[in-house]
Amino acid sequence: MNRRSRPAMGTLLYFMGALMLGLYFTFAAVQGDYGVFRRSEVLAEHRALQEELRLVEIDVARMENLTRRLSDNYLDLDLLDEQARDVLGLIRTDEIVIR
C-alpha cells in the first residue's frame, strides 16, 4: 500500500489551537484592559490630572493668601477696601465712576 503520509488530525488541531491562543494573548497584550494602548491612555490621563492638580494648588495658595490677609491677626486695609467696593458697590466721594 502506497498511502500518502499526511499529518494526523490531532496534530493539526493542536497547532491551530496553539496559534489561536497565541493570537488571543497577543491581542490582549496590545488592546486589552491592561494592554499597551490602555497604558498610554492612563499615562496621558495622569499627565492631565497632574497639570490640573498644579493649577488647583496654585488657586488654593492664592485663596490662603487672601484669607490670611483678611484674618484678625493680619488685616490688609487695601484688600479690605477692594473687597468692600466689589461686594457692596461702594465708592469714595472723591472718585468718578466711568461705565
Secondary structure, DSSP 8 states (H G I E B T S, - for coil): --------HHHHHHHHHHHHHHHHHHHHHHHSTTSHHHHHHHHHHHHHHHHHHHHHHHHHHHHHHHHHHBSSS-B-HHHHHHHHHHHH----TT-----
